[in-house]
Amino acid sequence: MCAVITHADLERIQNALAGMQAVLARAYGGRPDDEALLEFRRMCWAALLLVDDGECQEYIDLLVQYAKELYAGGEPARVEALRSTIKATLDAFRSRVHALEGGYGKRWRDLRAA
């Protein structure tokens, strides 16, 4: 599926990704942290509302699941694995957004050339 995303929406998605990264950097996890979870989920929701791409939506679903586990408390040994998984998923999401952005830029250049 080729999603059509405006440049402004791409910037908002990038901001949401940066916000998720900031929450992850600020709130380590491994203990109950409703505030961090709420903020992380708010960033996920913001991105979800902006992107009409199945792959990105799957990444958002995964991020929410991992964050729920990370900020619910639990085994300290699992915390680092969850943090690594969230970082990898954020990187994959960011790569997908860059791919969409590349398509956006090409369409824009094609329109300008016509």
MARDO-817603 format. One line per field, with one value per residue: residue in one letter; x, y, z of N, C-alpha, C in turn. Coordinates in steps of 0.1 Angstrom, whole numbers, always signed. Each point is the difference from the previous one (the first is absolute). Layout:
BEGIN
resn	a;...
n.east	X;...
n.north	Y;...
n.up	Z;...
ca.east	X;...
ca.north	Y;...
ca.up	Z;...
c.east	X;...
c.north	Y;...
c.up	Z;...
***
This chain:
BEGIN
resn	m;c;a;v;i;t;h;a;d;l;e;r;i;q;n;a;l;a;g;m;q;a;v;l;a;r;a;y;g;g;r;p;d;d;e;a;l;l;e;f;r;r;m;c;w;a;a;l;l;l;v;d;d;g;e;c;q;e;y;i;d;l;l;v;q;y;a;k;e;l;y;a;g;g;e;p;a;r;v;e;a;l;r;s;t;i;k;a;t;l;d;a;f;r;s;r;v;h;a;l;e;g;g;y;g;k;r;w;r;d;l;r;a;a
n.east	+8;-3;+5;-10;+12;-6;+7;-11;-8;+8;+0;-13;+1;+9;-8;-10;+8;+4;-13;-3;+10;-6;-12;+5;+6;-11;-8;+9;-10;-7;-7;-10;-3;-12;+8;+11;-7;-6;+11;+6;-11;+1;+13;-3;-9;+8;+10;-8;-4;+13;+2;-1;+8;-3;+11;-3;-12;+6;+9;-11;-7;+11;+2;-13;+1;+11;-5;-11;+7;+7;-11;-2;+13;+7;+4;+10;+2;-13;+3;+12;-5;-10;+9;+7;-10;-3;+12;+1;-12;+5;+11;-7;-7;+10;+5;-11;+1;+13;-4;-10;+9;+8;-10;-2;+13;-1;-11;+5;+11;-7;-8;+11;+5;-12
n.north	-12;+9;+4;+9;+6;+10;+10;+8;-9;-1;+13;+0;-9;+7;+10;-8;-3;+13;+2;-10;+5;+12;-6;-7;+11;+6;-10;-5;+0;-11;+10;-1;+5;+3;+10;-8;-10;+8;+6;-12;-5;+11;-2;-12;+4;+9;-10;-8;+11;+0;-13;-1;-7;-12;+2;+13;-3;-10;+9;+8;-10;-4;+13;+0;-12;+4;+11;-7;-9;+9;+7;-13;-1;-7;-10;+3;-13;+1;+9;-5;-12;+5;+6;-11;-8;+8;+0;-13;+0;+9;-6;-11;+6;+6;-12;-6;+9;-3;-13;+2;+6;-10;-8;+6;-1;-12;-2;+7;-6;-11;+4;+3;-12;-4
n.up	+0;-9;+11;+1;+3;+6;-4;+3;-5;-10;+1;+1;-9;-6;+2;-4;-10;-1;+1;-8;-8;+1;-1;-10;-4;+2;-4;+8;+9;+0;+1;+8;-12;+6;+5;+1;+5;+7;+3;+2;+6;+6;+0;+4;+8;+3;+0;+7;+6;-1;+3;-13;+8;-6;-6;-2;-4;-6;-4;-2;-5;-6;-3;-2;-6;-6;-2;-3;-6;-6;-1;-1;-1;+8;-7;+9;-1;+0;+9;+1;+1;+8;+7;-2;+4;+10;+4;-1;+7;+9;-1;+1;+10;+5;-2;+4;+10;+2;-1;+9;+7;-3;+1;+11;+3;-4;+6;+10;-2;-2;+10;+7;-5;+3
ca.east	-8;+8;-7;+2;+2;+5;+13;-3;-2;+13;+7;-7;+4;+14;-1;-5;+11;+9;-7;+1;+13;+3;-6;+8;+13;-3;-6;+7;-9;+3;-9;-13;+2;-12;+2;+8;-8;-10;+7;+5;-12;-5;+8;-4;-14;+2;+5;-10;-10;+6;+6;-9;+9;-2;+13;+2;-10;+5;+10;-6;-6;+11;+6;-9;+1;+13;+0;-9;+8;+12;-4;-9;+8;+3;+14;+10;+7;-8;-1;+10;-5;-11;+5;+7;-11;-7;+10;+1;-13;+0;+9;-7;-11;+7;+4;-12;-5;+9;-3;-12;+4;+7;-11;-7;+9;+1;-13;+1;+10;-7;-10;+6;+6;-11
ca.north	+12;+13;+10;+14;+7;+14;+3;+4;-13;-6;+7;-4;-14;+0;+6;-10;-10;+6;+0;-14;-2;+8;-7;-12;+5;+6;-9;-13;-12;-10;+3;+7;+14;+3;+12;-2;-8;+9;+9;-8;-3;+13;+2;-11;+4;+12;-5;-9;+9;+7;-9;-10;-10;-12;-4;+10;-4;-12;+5;+7;-10;-6;+9;+1;-12;-1;+11;-4;-9;+7;+10;-7;-6;-14;-5;+10;-5;+2;+14;+4;-7;+8;+13;-2;-3;+13;+8;-6;+2;+14;+1;-6;+9;+12;-4;+0;+13;+6;-5;+7;+13;+0;+0;+14;+10;-3;+5;+14;+4;-4;+10;+13;-1;-1
ca.up	+0;-1;+8;-4;+12;-3;+6;+13;+7;+2;+11;+12;+3;+5;+14;+8;+2;+9;+14;+6;+4;+12;+11;+2;+6;+13;+9;-3;+0;+10;+12;-5;-3;-8;-7;-12;-9;-6;-10;-11;-8;-6;-12;-9;-5;-9;-12;-6;-7;-12;-10;-5;-6;+8;+6;+11;+10;+7;+9;+11;+9;+7;+9;+12;+8;+7;+10;+11;+8;+6;+11;+9;+11;-3;+1;-5;-11;-12;-3;-10;-13;-4;-5;-13;-10;-4;-9;-14;-7;-4;-11;-12;-3;-5;-14;-8;-2;-10;-13;-5;-2;-13;-10;+0;-7;-14;-6;+0;-11;-12;-3;-3;-13;-10
c.east	+9;-8;+3;+0;+5;+13;-2;-2;+13;+8;-7;+3;+14;+0;-5;+10;+10;-5;+1;+15;+4;-6;+8;+13;-3;-5;+5;-9;+3;-8;-13;+2;-11;+2;+8;-8;-11;+6;+4;-12;-6;+8;-3;-13;+2;+5;-10;-10;+5;+4;-11;+8;+0;+13;+3;-10;+4;+11;-5;-6;+11;+5;-9;+0;+13;+0;-9;+8;+11;-4;-11;+8;+3;+15;+10;+8;-7;+1;+10;-4;-11;+5;+7;-10;-7;+9;+0;-13;-1;+9;-7;-11;+6;+5;-12;-5;+10;-3;-13;+4;+7;-10;-7;+9;+1;-13;+0;+9;-7;-10;+6;+6;-11;-4
c.north	+12;+11;+14;+8;+14;+2;+4;-13;-7;+6;-4;-14;+0;+6;-11;-11;+5;+1;-14;-3;+7;-6;-12;+4;+5;-10;-14;-12;-10;+2;+6;+15;+4;+13;-2;-8;+9;+9;-8;-3;+12;+2;-10;+4;+12;-5;-8;+9;+6;-9;-10;-10;-12;-4;+9;-3;-12;+4;+7;-10;-7;+9;+2;-12;-1;+11;-4;-10;+7;+8;-6;-5;-14;-3;+10;-6;+2;+15;+4;-6;+8;+13;-1;-3;+13;+9;-5;+2;+15;+2;-5;+9;+12;-3;+0;+14;+7;-5;+7;+15;+1;-1;+13;+10;-3;+4;+15;+5;-3;+11;+14;+0;+1;+14
c.up	+0;+7;-6;+13;-3;+7;+15;+9;+3;+11;+13;+4;+5;+15;+10;+3;+9;+14;+6;+4;+13;+13;+4;+7;+15;+10;-3;-1;+11;+13;-6;-2;-10;-8;-12;-11;-7;-10;-12;-9;-7;-13;-10;-7;-10;-14;-7;-8;-13;-11;-5;-8;+10;+8;+12;+12;+8;+10;+12;+9;+8;+11;+12;+8;+8;+11;+12;+9;+7;+11;+10;+12;-4;+2;-5;-12;-13;-5;-12;-14;-6;-6;-13;-11;-4;-9;-14;-7;-4;-12;-13;-4;-7;-15;-9;-3;-11;-14;-6;-3;-14;-11;-1;-8;-15;-7;-1;-11;-13;-3;-4;-14;-11;-5
***
